[in-house]
Amino acid sequence: MADTAEGRAPEDINFWDLRALTGQQAETAMAAFVALFRRFRELLRVPAGPTLSRIEQNARAHLIFSAVIRAKTWARRYEAEDYPRAAARMADILINGIAAGGRPWAPASLELAPPRGADASEVSREAFLKAATALVNEYGYRGASVDRISARLKVTKGSFYHHNDTKDDLVAACFGRTFDVIRRAHRASATVADDGWSRLCATCAALVRHQFSENGPLLRLSALSATAESVRPGLLAEIGQLSEKTAGMIADGIADGSIRATDATIAAELVNGMINAAAELSRWSPAATIDTAADLFVKPLMFGMFSAPEKMRS
């Protein structure tokens, strides 16, 4: 990234709209992407590392790979000369985790009820939001066409436009729905835990479980790049506010001794990125379920990527 910023290398591509490809082009690109993921996964097999099952290897590889890709977004707040410091702090968190010594893994259960008045009927506003969220996550913004969304709900395009002015408006509403779920998780965690560590674990576990629930998933933040320019600044502002909530929770944990001394801002980016990437966990670890997702995906970030699974049990 420093080489790119200082003109020594071209900009790297992103993978956000890879699933919008079709036909032979899609097969070729996805095969190459899967091969890249497998090469990345091999980096986790170190002689002194823990013995991990294939599902655990895949989950941790997806977590780190997603963190590396997403770093392109948040690292832009730093000057190029500060990239090495930011990278070192990111690596420290990934390797050593967030928990202070001796902290247990026992996240409190949170109830993330749907918004009051939400109707789960086939053609309700909530149904459109859920369908659009899932399809944007699966096919990218461009691949989640009006025809595809309508077909998922078994309604006509006329019905789509009866409930929604444009696809841009619908996707902006999907972001609003996702932000609302995240806020509810933060508020709920404050009622069941006192220290920063316990609140962080409860929030993360609840949101990752939500990704696998009938009310999930949350919208991937990669959709932001294709939203209308008129609404993007407002969405970016909300994302920034939610990131500050997470950073504040981590800072509180550092202050009360339940979270080890880390860069709270970078830790928050990694935590939020982990929650975001959990929407695709089942793609890389098909055996993951609503009951196992938090153990597979949240615990490694909390205790470090090379921590043994048994060490992370309370």
RODO-2510 file (C-alpha; in nm, 4 decimals, decimal comma):
residues 314
     n   res          X          Y          Z
     1     m     0,0000     0,0000     0,0000
     2     a     0,2880     0,2365     0,0707
     3     d     0,4329     0,1534    -0,2703
     4     t     0,0959     0,2341    -0,4287
     5     a     0,0533     0,5575    -0,2349
     6     e     0,3992     0,6750    -0,3350
     7     g     0,3709     0,5750    -0,7016
     8     r     0,6018     0,2731    -0,7015
     9     a     0,3288     0,0181    -0,7748
    10     p    -0,0189     0,0171    -0,9355
    11     e    -0,3369     0,0004    -0,7304
    12     d    -0,4366    -0,3526    -0,6285
    13     i    -0,7735    -0,4795    -0,7447
    14     n    -1,0525    -0,5545    -0,5001
    15     f    -1,2661    -0,8653    -0,4976
    16     w    -1,5984    -0,7048    -0,4074
    17     d    -1,7810    -0,7680    -0,7342
    18     l    -1,6182    -1,0990    -0,8223
    19     r    -1,9498    -1,2817    -0,7838
    20     a    -2,1200    -1,0568    -1,0369
    21     l    -1,9240    -1,2343    -1,3106
    22     t    -2,1040    -1,5028    -1,5108
    23     g    -2,0225    -1,7967    -1,7367
    24     q    -1,6701    -1,9125    -1,8102
    25     q    -1,5249    -1,5837    -1,6887
    26     a    -1,6773    -1,6433    -1,3456
    27     e    -1,5538    -2,0026    -1,3285
    28     t    -1,1990    -1,9009    -1,4167
    29     a    -1,1879    -1,6091    -1,1731
    30     m    -1,3439    -1,8021    -0,8850
    31     a    -1,1114    -2,0988    -0,9355
    32     a    -0,8151    -1,8623    -0,9138
    33     f    -0,9604    -1,6956    -0,6044
    34     v    -1,0138    -2,0303    -0,4297
    35     a    -0,6548    -2,1293    -0,5152
    36     l    -0,5365    -1,8008    -0,3627
    37     f    -0,7373    -1,8713    -0,0469
    38     r    -0,5817    -2,2170    -0,0159
    39     r    -0,2319    -2,0724    -0,0486
    40     f    -0,3225    -1,8206     0,2191
    41     r    -0,4524    -2,0977     0,4467
    42     e    -0,1153    -2,2740     0,4277
    43     l     0,0396    -1,9789     0,6116
    44     l    -0,1473    -2,0884     0,9263
    45     r     0,0293    -2,4251     0,9347
    46     v     0,3318    -2,3416     1,1465
    47     p     0,5359    -2,6027     1,3392
    48     a     0,4624    -2,4520     1,6792
    49     g     0,0983    -2,3767     1,6009
    50     p    -0,2087    -2,5543     1,7376
    51     t    -0,3671    -2,8584     1,5789
    52     l    -0,6727    -2,7273     1,3990
    53     s    -0,9512    -2,9100     1,2192
    54     r    -1,0141    -2,8208     0,8568
    55     i    -1,3205    -2,6137     0,9536
    56     e    -1,1091    -2,4223     1,2083
    57     q    -0,8306    -2,3672     0,9524
    58     n    -1,0783    -2,2359     0,6969
    59     a    -1,2503    -2,0074     0,9466
    60     r    -0,9238    -1,8513     1,0655
    61     a    -0,7901    -1,8175     0,7113
    62     h    -1,1119    -1,6408     0,6077
    63     l    -1,0850    -1,4117     0,9095
    64     i    -0,7246    -1,3067     0,8388
    65     f    -0,7718    -1,2880     0,4614
    66     s    -1,0752    -1,0627     0,5091
    67     a    -0,8819    -0,8459     0,7545
    68     v    -0,5979    -0,7992     0,5058
    69     i    -0,8335    -0,7081     0,2209
    70     r    -1,0347    -0,4670     0,4374
    71     a    -0,7184    -0,2946     0,5635
    72     k    -0,7071    -0,1135     0,2285
    73     t    -1,0119     0,0813     0,3409
    74     w    -0,9207     0,1922     0,6915
    75     a    -0,5446     0,2310     0,6402
    76     r    -0,6042     0,5320     0,4161
    77     r    -0,6443     0,7466     0,7257
    78     y    -0,2687     0,7014     0,7833
    79     e     0,0149     0,8624     0,5932
    80     a     0,2228     0,6160     0,3904
    81     e     0,5201     0,6557     0,6247
    82     d     0,2987     0,5329     0,9114
    83     y     0,1801     0,2166     0,7333
    84     p     0,4536    -0,0013     0,8916
    85     r     0,3436     0,1026     1,2424
    86     a    -0,0225     0,0389     1,1612
    87     a     0,0668    -0,2993     1,0089
    88     a     0,2691    -0,3965     1,3170
    89     r    -0,0194    -0,3107     1,5483
    90     m    -0,2635    -0,5011     1,3288
    91     a    -0,0330    -0,8042     1,3294
    92     d     0,0071    -0,7838     1,7078
    93     i    -0,3696    -0,8021     1,7556
    94     l    -0,4131    -1,0885     1,5076
    95     i    -0,1310    -1,2908     1,6651
    96     n    -0,1798    -1,2122     2,0348
    97     g    -0,5499    -1,1347     2,0511
    98     i    -0,7404    -0,8766     2,2500
    99     a    -0,8073    -1,0431     2,5859
   100     a    -0,6084    -0,9592     2,8965
   101     g    -0,4478    -1,2613     3,0583
   102     g    -0,6816    -1,5088     3,2234
   103     r    -1,0016    -1,3775     3,0719
   104     p    -1,2696    -1,6429     3,0148
   105     w    -1,4650    -1,7032     2,6967
   106     a    -1,8244    -1,6924     2,8193
   107     p    -2,0180    -1,4349     2,6127
   108     a    -2,3561    -1,3422     2,7538
   109     s    -2,6527    -1,4188     2,5297
   110     l    -2,8201    -1,1150     2,3753
   111     e    -3,1668    -1,0960     2,2236
   112     l    -3,1560    -0,9042     1,8960
   113     a    -3,5269    -0,8877     1,8262
   114     p    -3,6386    -0,7493     1,4876
   115     p    -3,7593    -0,3876     1,4863
   116     r    -4,1046    -0,3384     1,6332
   117     g    -4,3729    -0,3896     1,3745
   118     a    -4,1513    -0,5833     1,1327
   119     d    -4,3595    -0,8153     0,9182
   120     a    -4,2032    -1,1364     0,7869
   121     s    -4,4653    -1,1859     0,5144
   122     e    -4,3451    -1,2542     0,1620
   123     v    -4,3867    -0,9062     0,0169
   124     s    -4,3337    -0,6900     0,3260
   125     r    -4,0713    -0,4190     0,3469
   126     e    -3,8679    -0,6433     0,5792
   127     a    -3,8832    -0,9276     0,3264
   128     f    -3,7426    -0,7022     0,0547
   129     l    -3,4639    -0,5848     0,2857
   130     k    -3,3675    -0,9403     0,3814
   131     a    -3,3734    -1,0627     0,0215
   132     a    -3,1761    -0,7662    -0,1112
   133     t    -2,9182    -0,7961     0,1673
   134     a    -2,8618    -1,1655     0,1010
   135     l    -2,8369    -1,1175    -0,2758
   136     v    -2,6006    -0,8192    -0,2583
   137     n    -2,3788    -1,0241    -0,0264
   138     e    -2,3925    -1,3196    -0,2641
   139     y    -2,3641    -1,1506    -0,6048
   140     g    -2,2351    -0,8014    -0,5354
   141     y    -2,4277    -0,4791    -0,5879
   142     r    -2,4381    -0,5100    -0,9656
   143     g    -2,5233    -0,8787    -0,9612
   144     a    -2,8201    -0,8278    -0,7263
   145     s    -3,0524    -0,7039    -0,9985
   146     v    -3,4158    -0,6036    -0,9568
   147     d    -3,5105    -0,9176    -1,1511
   148     r    -3,3057    -1,1360    -0,9168
   149     i    -3,4493    -0,9767    -0,6020
   150     s    -3,8042    -1,0086    -0,7373
   151     a    -3,7437    -1,3726    -0,8315
   152     r    -3,6102    -1,4514    -0,4826
   153     l    -3,9369    -1,3222    -0,3350
   154     k    -4,1545    -1,4675    -0,6139
   155     v    -4,3033    -1,1270    -0,6942
   156     t    -4,3224    -0,9181    -1,0114
   157     k    -4,1010    -0,6224    -1,0931
   158     g    -4,4151    -0,4145    -1,0567
   159     s    -4,4436    -0,5326    -0,6980
   160     f    -4,0782    -0,4424    -0,6407
   161     y    -4,1357    -0,0845    -0,7527
   162     h    -4,4545    -0,0680    -0,5494
   163     h    -4,2471    -0,1229    -0,2351
   164     n    -3,9251     0,0508    -0,3442
   165     d    -3,8524     0,3621    -0,5511
   166     t    -3,5161     0,2374    -0,6830
   167     k    -3,2604    -0,0319    -0,6125
   168     d    -3,0287     0,2373    -0,4730
   169     d    -3,2941     0,3362    -0,2200
   170     l    -3,3462    -0,0283    -0,1241
   171     v    -2,9746    -0,0901    -0,0674
   172     a    -2,9478     0,2290     0,1399
   173     a    -3,2359     0,0954     0,3501
   174     c    -3,0515    -0,2371     0,3828
   175     f    -2,7597    -0,0465     0,5328
   176     g    -3,0001     0,1249     0,7711
   177     r    -3,1380    -0,2128     0,8785
   178     t    -2,7861    -0,3461     0,9375
   179     f    -2,6841    -0,0390     1,1378
   180     d    -2,9957    -0,0765     1,3531
   181     v    -2,9074    -0,4377     1,4402
   182     i    -2,5525    -0,3374     1,5355
   183     r    -2,6784    -0,0547     1,7583
   184     r    -2,9199    -0,2900     1,9325
   185     a    -2,6346    -0,5307     2,0045
   186     h    -2,4253    -0,2536     2,1608
   187     r    -2,7159    -0,1348     2,3736
   188     a    -2,8082    -0,4861     2,4834
   189     s    -2,4505    -0,5710     2,5843
   190     a    -2,4446    -0,2720     2,8185
   191     t    -2,7320    -0,4245     3,0156
   192     v    -2,5707    -0,7660     3,0723
   193     a    -2,2022    -0,6845     3,1298
   194     d    -1,9997    -0,4257     3,3202
   195     d    -1,6444    -0,4538     3,1880
   196     g    -1,5274    -0,3844     2,8348
   197     w    -1,4186    -0,7417     2,7647
   198     s    -1,7538    -0,8954     2,8555
   199     r    -1,9436    -0,6350     2,6559
   200     l    -1,7195    -0,6865     2,3543
   201     c    -1,7583    -1,0662     2,3634
   202     a    -2,1359    -1,0456     2,4038
   203     t    -2,1716    -0,7935     2,1204
   204     c    -1,9506    -0,9854     1,8775
   205     a    -2,0999    -1,3262     1,9538
   206     a    -2,4548    -1,1946     1,9148
   207     l    -2,3842    -1,0252     1,5805
   208     v    -2,2008    -1,3255     1,4358
   209     r    -2,4854    -1,5523     1,5453
   210     h    -2,7271    -1,3075     1,3825
   211     q    -2,5520    -1,3646     1,0507
   212     f    -2,6688    -1,7284     1,0670
   213     s    -3,0181    -1,6572     1,2008
   214     e    -3,3448    -1,6305     1,0103
   215     n    -3,3215    -1,2526     1,0529
   216     g    -2,9731    -1,2331     0,9011
   217     p    -2,7486    -1,1622     0,7338
   218     l    -2,6039    -0,8158     0,7828
   219     l    -2,5163    -0,6262     0,4662
   220     r    -2,1493    -0,6523     0,3646
   221     l    -1,9795    -0,3139     0,3779
   222     s    -1,8320    -0,3748     0,0328
   223     a    -2,1716    -0,2689    -0,1088
   224     l    -2,0891     0,0862    -0,0055
   225     s    -1,8642     0,1379    -0,3080
   226     a    -2,1596     0,1088    -0,5469
   227     t    -2,4176     0,3152    -0,3572
   228     a    -2,5446     0,6442    -0,4965
   229     e    -2,3080     0,9342    -0,4312
   230     s    -2,5931     1,1302    -0,2779
   231     v    -2,6325     0,8863     0,0138
   232     r    -2,2747     0,7610     0,0524
   233     p    -2,1492     1,0416     0,2835
   234     g    -2,4312     0,9762     0,5291
   235     l    -2,3643     0,6010     0,5275
   236     l    -1,9931     0,6604     0,5788
   237     a    -2,0706     0,8853     0,8739
   238     e    -2,2846     0,6149     1,0364
   239     i    -2,0179     0,3513     0,9777
   240     g    -1,7669     0,5816     1,1437
   241     q    -1,9947     0,6342     1,4437
   242     l    -2,0478     0,2613     1,4880
   243     s    -1,6745     0,2016     1,4631
   244     e    -1,6258     0,4587     1,7388
   245     k    -1,8730     0,2642     1,9547
   246     t    -1,6590    -0,0464     1,9192
   247     a    -1,3344     0,1452     1,9772
   248     g    -1,4859     0,3036     2,2880
   249     m    -1,5834    -0,0376     2,4241
   250     i    -1,2281    -0,1629     2,3688
   251     a    -1,0805     0,1499     2,5278
   252     d    -1,3071     0,0957     2,8304
   253     g    -1,1765    -0,2617     2,8555
   254     i    -0,8162    -0,1420     2,8408
   255     a    -0,8922     0,1082     3,1167
   256     d    -1,0614    -0,1495     3,3433
   257     g    -0,7906    -0,4121     3,2776
   258     s    -1,0101    -0,6684     3,1037
   259     i    -0,8551    -0,6032     2,7592
   260     r    -0,4810    -0,5887     2,7032
   261     a    -0,3167    -0,2679     2,5865
   262     t    -0,3683    -0,2491     2,2099
   263     d    -0,4403     0,0136     1,9498
   264     a    -0,8137     0,0517     2,0173
   265     t    -0,8879     0,2073     1,6777
   266     i    -0,7208    -0,0714     1,4786
   267     a    -0,8662    -0,3353     1,7098
   268     a    -1,2130    -0,1921     1,6429
   269     e    -1,1533    -0,2113     1,2674
   270     l    -1,0530    -0,5765     1,3001
   271     v    -1,3540    -0,6544     1,5185
   272     n    -1,5980    -0,4816     1,2850
   273     g    -1,4330    -0,6476     0,9862
   274     m    -1,4683    -0,9874     1,1521
   275     i    -1,8403    -0,9326     1,2102
   276     n    -1,8779    -0,8159     0,8512
   277     a    -1,6876    -1,1160     0,7106
   278     a    -1,8977    -1,3612     0,9140
   279     a    -2,1694    -1,3178     0,6500
   280     e    -1,9523    -1,5378     0,4242
   281     l    -1,8193    -1,7809     0,6845
   282     s    -2,0440    -2,0629     0,5647
   283     r    -1,8971    -2,0305     0,2148
   284     w    -1,5506    -2,1262     0,3428
   285     s    -1,6584    -2,3385     0,6394
   286     p    -1,9865    -2,5030     0,5317
   287     a    -2,0136    -2,6930     0,8594
   288     a    -2,0380    -2,3699     1,0600
   289     t    -2,3743    -2,3214     1,2316
   290     i    -2,5457    -2,0595     1,4417
   291     d    -2,4279    -2,2520     1,7497
   292     t    -2,0618    -2,2846     1,6457
   293     a    -1,9981    -1,9650     1,4488
   294     a    -1,8903    -1,7514     1,7462
   295     d    -1,6432    -2,0153     1,8679
   296     l    -1,4999    -2,0536     1,5177
   297     f    -1,4824    -1,6882     1,4238
   298     v    -1,4913    -1,4618     1,7287
   299     k    -1,2679    -1,6536     1,9714
   300     p    -0,9593    -1,6638     1,7461
   301     l    -0,9598    -1,2849     1,7157
   302     m    -1,0106    -1,2452     2,0896
   303     f    -0,7283    -1,4827     2,1918
   304     g    -0,4984    -1,4812     1,8887
   305     m    -0,4917    -1,6750     1,5623
   306     f    -0,2447    -1,9336     1,6879
   307     s    -0,4196    -2,0034     2,0188
   308     a    -0,5381    -2,3581     2,0698
   309     p    -0,9163    -2,4078     2,0659
   310     e    -0,9109    -2,5778     2,4090
   311     k    -0,7224    -2,2827     2,5570
   312     m    -1,0084    -2,0566     2,4624
   313     r    -1,2745    -2,2411     2,6573
   314     s    -1,3888    -2,0980     2,9884
***
